[in-house]
Every structure is written in structure tokens, then in C-alpha cells.
Amino acid sequence: RHLTVFKPFELSAVLWAFSKIGAVDAPALQSAELLFQAGATHVSTNPDLFSFRCLVMIVWAFGAARFSDERLFRLIAGQMAGALKSAQPAELSNIAWSYAMVRVWDERLMAEVSRKAVQQIT
């Protein structure tokens, strides 16, 4: 409920940081579960506030934390699929990796990620 005090990039960065902490300290990640739940709710109800790059950070954070929220990932997929024209190679790989980590498959998004990756390597 207090996540509105965070700017979109700040929330993205906080989620990213906690997922990184969780890589070396699993109990810290467990204690952040409420943060990820609140973050998922906030992003799901306000997706238009978040830039493409913030959404990439968010899906990466959730993927790294293995915190799956299918509703969130499907919503973000819809937001990101149309914005991939500016995606860098690392962002494309982060998107694909993140969706794989939480086991959410979005056909349209993955087709667009693949198409964009092929464009960048040919």
C-alpha cells in the first residue's frame, strides 16, 4: 500500500536488489516475499507507469527470485511485446530467461523476442 512512494525505477531497482541479495542469502529473499507480492500487485494495477526497461528489470528480479506471478508476467508480456523495437540484446536474453525461470510462456512475446534477436544478429 505504501509502494506509491516509490518511483517506478526505484521499485524496479529495489526488487532487483532483493533478488540479488537472495542469490547469496536465501533467508533474506524469503523475508522479502511480501515485498514481491506487493510489487506484483502494484505493477499489475499500474503497468502504464513503468517503462520498458523497468519492466525488464522487474521480470528479471522475479525470475532471479523464482517468484512466479503468472498474472503479472502475462500483463507485462502484453506491455513489452509492442515495445521491443528499442530492446538491446541483453534485455532480450533477460526477458526470455526470466519467463523461463518462472515457467510462464507467452507465445506473442517470445515470438517477438526471437524475431528481434534474429534481426540483431543478421
C-alpha positions in Angstrom: 0.0 0.0 0.0 3.0 2.3 0.5 4.6 1.4 -2.7 3.2 4.5 -4.3 6.0 6.5 -2.7 8.5 4.7 -5.0 9.0 6.0 -8.4 8.7 3.2 -11.0 12.5 2.9 -11.5 13.0 2.9 -7.7 10.6 0.0 -7.2 12.2 -1.9 -10.1 15.7 -1.3 -8.5 14.5 -2.4 -5.0 13.0 -5.7 -6.4 16.2 -6.2 -8.4 18.4 -5.7 -5.3 16.4 -8.1 -3.2 16.7 -10.8 -5.9 20.5 -10.2 -5.9 20.6 -10.4 -2.1 18.7 -13.7 -2.3 21.3 -15.2 -4.5 23.7 -15.2 -1.6 21.4 -15.1 1.4 18.2 -17.3 0.9 16.6 -16.3 4.2 16.8 -12.6 3.1 14.9 -13.4 0.0 12.3 -15.3 2.0 11.8 -12.3 4.2 11.2 -10.2 1.0 8.3 -12.3 -0.1 5.8 -9.7 1.0 7.8 -7.1 -1.0 7.5 -9.2 -4.1 3.8 -9.8 -3.5 3.1 -6.1 -3.0 5.3 -5.3 -6.0 3.4 -7.7 -8.2 0.1 -6.1 -7.1 1.3 -2.6 -7.6 2.8 -3.2 -11.1 -0.3 -5.2 -12.1 -2.6 -2.3 -11.2 -0.3 0.4 -12.6 1.5 -1.1 -15.6 1.5 2.1 -17.7 3.7 3.8 -15.1 6.6 1.5 -15.9 9.0 2.0 -18.8 10.1 -0.9 -20.9 13.5 -1.0 -19.1 11.8 -1.0 -15.7 9.6 -3.9 -16.8 12.7 -5.8 -17.9 14.3 -5.3 -14.5 11.1 -6.4 -12.8 10.7 -9.6 -14.7 14.4 -10.3 -14.2 14.1 -9.7 -10.4 11.1 -12.1 -10.2 12.9 -14.7 -12.3 16.0 -14.5 -10.2 14.0 -14.8 -7.1 12.0 -17.6 -8.6 8.9 -15.7 -7.5 6.2 -16.6 -10.1 3.1 -14.5 -10.6 1.6 -15.6 -13.8 -0.9 -12.8 -13.9 1.8 -10.2 -13.6 4.0 -11.9 -16.2 1.2 -12.1 -18.7 0.3 -8.5 -18.2 3.9 -7.4 -18.6 4.2 -9.6 -21.7 1.4 -7.5 -23.3 3.2 -4.3 -22.3 6.6 -5.4 -23.5 5.7 -7.1 -26.8 4.9 -3.8 -28.5 8.0 -2.1 -27.1 10.7 -4.5 -28.2 11.9 -2.2 -31.0 14.3 -0.5 -28.6 15.4 -3.6 -26.8 19.1 -4.3 -26.5 20.5 -7.9 -26.8 21.0 -8.3 -23.1 17.4 -7.2 -22.5 16.1 -9.8 -24.9 18.0 -12.5 -23.2 16.9 -11.3 -19.8 13.3 -11.4 -20.9 13.5 -14.9 -22.3 15.5 -16.2 -19.2 13.1 -14.6 -16.7 10.0 -16.1 -18.3 11.7 -19.5 -18.3 12.7 -19.2 -14.7 9.1 -18.6 -13.6 7.7 -21.1 -16.2 5.4 -18.7 -17.9 5.2 -18.9 -21.6 3.7 -16.1 -23.7 3.7 -17.0 -27.4 3.4 -13.5 -28.7 6.2 -12.1 -26.5 8.6 -14.9 -27.2 7.9 -14.7 -30.9 8.7 -11.0 -30.8 11.8 -11.6 -28.7 13.0 -14.2 -31.2 12.3 -12.0 -34.2 14.1 -9.1 -32.7 17.1 -11.2 -31.7 17.3 -12.6 -35.2 17.2 -9.1 -36.6 20.1 -8.1 -34.4 22.4 -11.0 -35.4 21.7 -10.9 -39.1 
